[in-house]
Amino acid sequence: MADMKGTGMTVQNGTALITGASSGIGAVYADRLAKRGHDLILVARDRARLDALALRLAAETGRTIDVLAADLADRTQLARVEARLASDTRLDLLVNNAGLALRGSLLADDAAAVERMLAVNVTAATLLARGAAVAFLSRGRGAVITISSALALAPALFDPGYAATKAHLLALSQGLAAQLEPSGIRVQAVLPGMVRTELWQRSGKDPHALPPDRVMAADDLVDAALVGFDRGETVTIPSLADETQWQAAESARACLAPGLSRRDPALRYRNA
Ligand SMILES: NC(=O)c1ccc[n+]([C@@H]2O[C@H](COP(=O)([O-])OP(=O)(O)OC[C@H]3O[C@@H](n4cnc5c(N)ncnc54)[C@H](OP(=O)(O)O)[C@@H]3O)[C@@H](O)[C@H]2O)c1
């Protein structure tokens, strides 16, 4: 993706499909990618908001902005988005962003609410990443950006149900990156800390109660994530000041690999 930001010029890129584009982080991606020269397909449930964003961005950038209203928790509507990924040969970027948190928590909410979160955060995100990967491999180009969360690395700091969905997306992205990057398909997982968006109100939490010095603006988050994308990162943690901490954690994890599958249990697990 050519970055002409700051030059006052835009270049023609392929088409990006952004899920959860009606608000928050997804709406900022839509703005930034249109300004980088991408045509867009905006996906979310709220058609009126998507239409308004599409109109504004088309007027400001001259790009073609399509709207595909879909509830990603509904298997039939999700299939329409998967079909678009497969059939639109100009598509070469998926921003897998739609997601939600529970109003209460894994233990406080009912099973149906947990299932709805899993349907969007896990099932839809996984099937869309899969669909994009298959399509991009056949086109020989493309990238999948997935919005995970810093909670993927710190599941005890928040609701474990939500954190687990985000850990799933980190594992998915790292595994896909290993498989796809030799073919030139880029994969990036973005791990935001707390971001000022509607996610907090939607899940019944008071965003004003959050410590202000720990909450990032959605504009800053997306701009930083795109710098990480342009740097070729597989995992981008926009808040983390010292990137050697992440590199050290990954090196430590890689050291485990040779011992993770053996014929014999480790000595400490053998009966005396
Ligand atoms: N805010 C944070 O602190 C934070 C931190 C780390 C990661 N994240 C992640 O960032 C991503 C974006 O969230 P956000 O913070 O920008 O919150 P947001 O403003 O609430 O945006 C969520 C987006 O997802 C869409 N969405 C929700 N349920 C959907 C469904 N069933 N089908 C289709 N679209 C659906 C919403 O659109 P409609 O309502 O129109 O469908 C909306 O566009 C999420 O994956 C979230 O987990 C957020």
The ligand as an SDF file (V2000), in Angstrom:
LIG
                    3D

 48 52  0  0  0  0  0  0  0  0999 V2000
  -12.6340    0.6980   22.4480 N   0  0  0  0  0  0  0  0  0  0  0  0
  -11.6760    0.0100   23.0350 C   0  0  0  0  0  0  0  0  0  0  0  0
  -11.2310    0.3090   24.1680 O   0  0  0  0  0  0  0  0  0  0  0  0
  -11.0720   -1.1760   22.3150 C   0  0  0  0  0  0  0  0  0  0  0  0
   -9.8590   -1.7000   22.7790 C   0  0  0  0  0  0  0  0  0  0  0  0
   -9.3160   -2.8010   22.1460 C   0  0  0  0  0  0  0  0  0  0  0  0
   -9.9430   -3.3610   21.0440 C   0  0  0  0  0  0  0  0  0  0  0  0
  -11.1240   -2.8180   20.6100 N   0  0  0  0  0  0  0  0  0  0  0  0
  -11.7730   -3.4580   19.4580 C   0  0  0  0  0  0  0  0  0  0  0  0
  -11.9160   -2.5140   18.4380 O   0  0  0  0  0  0  0  0  0  0  0  0
  -12.9460   -2.9360   17.5380 C   0  0  0  0  0  0  0  0  0  0  0  0
  -13.8170   -1.7460   17.1770 C   0  0  0  0  0  0  0  0  0  0  0  0
  -14.5320   -1.3300   18.3340 O   0  0  0  0  0  0  0  0  0  0  0  0
  -14.6970    0.1950   18.7460 P   0  0  0  0  0  0  0  0  0  0  0  0
  -13.9190    0.3880   19.9870 O   0  0  0  0  0  0  0  0  0  0  0  0
  -14.4350    1.0780   17.5890 O   0  0  0  0  0  0  0  0  0  0  0  0
  -16.2370    0.1980   19.2110 O   0  0  0  0  0  0  0  0  0  0  0  0
  -17.5660    0.7240   18.5060 P   0  0  0  0  0  0  0  0  0  0  0  0
  -17.4790    2.1770   18.2470 O   0  0  0  0  0  0  0  0  0  0  0  0
  -18.6610    0.2020   19.3750 O   0  0  0  0  0  0  0  0  0  0  0  0
  -17.5700   -0.0110   17.1030 O   0  0  0  0  0  0  0  0  0  0  0  0
  -17.9660   -1.3490   16.9440 C   0  0  0  0  0  0  0  0  0  0  0  0
  -18.3410   -1.5630   15.4920 C   0  0  0  0  0  0  0  0  0  0  0  0
  -18.6870   -2.9400   15.3140 O   0  0  0  0  0  0  0  0  0  0  0  0
  -19.9610   -2.9860   14.6640 C   0  0  0  0  0  0  0  0  0  0  0  0
  -20.7010   -4.1620   15.0970 N   0  0  0  0  0  0  0  0  0  0  0  0
  -21.0320   -4.5280   16.3560 C   0  0  0  0  0  0  0  0  0  0  0  0
  -21.7950   -5.6290   16.3280 N   0  0  0  0  0  0  0  0  0  0  0  0
  -21.9600   -5.9550   15.0200 C   0  0  0  0  0  0  0  0  0  0  0  0
  -22.6790   -6.9760   14.3400 C   0  0  0  0  0  0  0  0  0  0  0  0
  -23.4150   -7.8870   15.0010 N   0  0  0  0  0  0  0  0  0  0  0  0
  -22.6230   -7.0060   12.9990 N   0  0  0  0  0  0  0  0  0  0  0  0
  -21.9310   -6.0720   12.3140 C   0  0  0  0  0  0  0  0  0  0  0  0
  -21.2380   -5.0810   12.8970 N   0  0  0  0  0  0  0  0  0  0  0  0
  -21.2680   -5.0140   14.2390 C   0  0  0  0  0  0  0  0  0  0  0  0
  -20.6850   -1.7080   15.0820 C   0  0  0  0  0  0  0  0  0  0  0  0
  -21.6300   -1.2880   14.0820 O   0  0  0  0  0  0  0  0  0  0  0  0
  -23.2280   -1.4660   14.1330 P   0  0  0  0  0  0  0  0  0  0  0  0
  -23.6920   -1.2220   15.5350 O   0  0  0  0  0  0  0  0  0  0  0  0
  -23.6940   -0.4440   13.1320 O   0  0  0  0  0  0  0  0  0  0  0  0
  -23.4760   -2.8650   13.6600 O   0  0  0  0  0  0  0  0  0  0  0  0
  -19.5280   -0.7100   15.0860 C   0  0  0  0  0  0  0  0  0  0  0  0
  -19.3120   -0.2030   13.7970 O   0  0  0  0  0  0  0  0  0  0  0  0
  -13.6930   -4.0650   18.2600 C   0  0  0  0  0  0  0  0  0  0  0  0
  -13.2840   -5.3100   17.7300 O   0  0  0  0  0  0  0  0  0  0  0  0
  -13.2010   -3.9430   19.7000 C   0  0  0  0  0  0  0  0  0  0  0  0
  -13.2520   -5.1760   20.3740 O   0  0  0  0  0  0  0  0  0  0  0  0
  -11.6930   -1.7410   21.2110 C   0  0  0  0  0  0  0  0  0  0  0  0
  1  2  1  0
  2  3  2  0
  2  4  1  0
  4  5  1  0
  4 48  2  0
  5  6  2  0
  6  7  1  0
  7  8  2  0
  8  9  1  0
  8 48  1  0
  9 10  1  0
  9 46  1  0
 10 11  1  0
 11 12  1  0
 11 44  1  0
 12 13  1  0
 13 14  1  0
 14 15  2  0
 14 16  1  0
 14 17  1  0
 17 18  1  0
 18 19  2  0
 18 20  1  0
 18 21  1  0
 21 22  1  0
 22 23  1  0
 23 24  1  0
 23 42  1  0
 24 25  1  0
 25 26  1  0
 25 36  1  0
 26 27  1  0
 26 35  1  0
 27 28  2  0
 28 29  1  0
 29 30  1  0
 29 35  2  0
 30 31  1  0
 30 32  2  0
 32 33  1  0
 33 34  2  0
 34 35  1  0
 36 37  1  0
 36 42  1  0
 37 38  1  0
 38 39  2  0
 38 40  1  0
 38 41  1  0
 42 43  1  0
 44 45  1  0
 44 46  1  0
 46 47  1  0
M  CHG  2   8   1  16  -1
M  END
$$$$
